[in-house]
Amino acid sequence: MRHRYFVTGTDTDVGKTRVAAALALALRRTGEAPTVVKAVQTGVAPGAEGDAARAGALAGVPHIELERFEKPADPWSAAVAAGAALRARDLAARIEDLDGPLVVEGSGGIMVPLNEREHLIDVVRLAKLEVVLAVGLRLGCINHALLTLETCYEAGIPVAGAMLVERWGSTDAEYRDDVMRALQESTPIVGILPFATAEADSVAAGANLLLPFILLLPFRHRNE
């Protein structure tokens, strides 16, 4: 089975980078040699560490950043501010040209715009990636998660599963059962990525959850 995933989120700042790192680490533990890819990095100055570098370091795997723009905005706005243009087909072709297993991290949600007509979901579809949804445990995430899943399914994009992501604070536990109950009929729930002061501890715990999930994926697909 070709392991090529796209990590998207229910919103911005919901833990996509942690999920991407955990997924890459889990793949590495199966004996694979994955690469973490950031399709479009925004809001990071030249020379500064981006999401792909951070996830790659946490997982101990290589990383690639396809595009970077300094403006902290959606990819379309950030590209326009830099005098650049983004095209889904170009980004998808660059992803498809990469060797081996991939963990591609998105920017914000699946419908973030690339230009006046295209969105990140078009890259996912053209590059034939399988979605892993990072669900930030906060009020409103159920609606955002279900809309994301419905959008993916309507576009014919496979969804491997969803990982719930704890945030800092003590309120997340109040939402876990409600979120899991609401989503479990729409997609497999991998588990809960715990919050930890040391990010590496959170990623390691997430990889432990993802490892059996990845190993069972070929059998699940075979029976669908």
JONOR-V922746 format. One record per pair of residues at least 12 apart in sequence whose C-alpha atoms are under 7 Angstrom apart, sorted by the first residue. I is the first residue (numbers start at 1). J is the second residue. If there is no record, write none. Layout:
i=<I:I>
j=<J:J>
This chain:
i=<1:2:3:3:4:4:4:4:4:5:5:5:5:5:5:5:6:6:6:6:6:6:6:6:6:7:7:7:7:7:7:7:7:8:8:8:8:8:8:8:8:8:9:9:9:9:9:10:10:10:10:10:10:10:11:11:12:12:14:14:14:15:15:15:16:16:17:17:18:18:19:20:20:20:21:21:21:21:21:22:22:22:22:22:23:23:24:24:24:25:25:26:26:26:26:33:33:34:34:34:34:35:35:35:35:35:35:36:36:36:36:36:36:36:36:36:37:37:37:37:37:37:37:37:38:38:38:38:38:38:38:39:39:39:39:39:39:40:40:40:40:40:41:41:41:42:42:42:42:42:42:42:42:43:43:43:43:43:44:44:45:52:52:58:69:74:74:75:75:76:76:76:86:86:87:88:88:88:89:89:91:92:92:92:93:95:96:110:125:130:130:130:130:131:131:131:132:132:132:132:133:133:133:134:134:134:134:135:135:135:135:136:136:136:137:137:137:137:137:137:138:142:142:161:161:161:161:162:162:162:162:163:163:163:163:163:164:164:164:165:165:165:166:166:166:166:167:168:190:190:190:191:193:193>
j=<218:101:101:102:101:102:103:129:130:102:103:104:129:130:131:132:103:104:105:106:124:129:130:131:132:20:104:105:106:131:132:133:134:105:106:108:109:110:131:132:133:134:108:109:133:134:135:109:134:135:136:141:144:145:108:109:108:109:134:135:136:134:136:165:105:134:51:55:55:203:134:55:103:105:55:56:58:59:203:59:203:204:206:207:207:210:36:59:103:59:207:207:208:210:211:100:101:61:100:101:102:61:62:63:101:102:103:52:55:56:62:63:64:102:103:104:52:63:64:65:102:103:104:105:52:64:65:66:104:105:106:65:66:67:104:105:106:66:67:68:75:107:67:68:69:68:69:70:71:72:73:75:78:69:70:71:72:73:69:70:70:64:65:200:82:112:113:113:114:113:114:115:114:115:114:118:122:123:123:126:123:123:126:127:127:127:127:148:157:157:158:159:160:158:159:160:159:160:161:162:161:162:163:162:163:164:165:162:163:164:165:164:165:166:164:165:166:167:172:175:172:179:182:187:188:189:190:187:188:189:190:189:190:191:192:193:191:192:193:192:193:194:192:193:194:195:195:195:209:210:213:209:205:206>
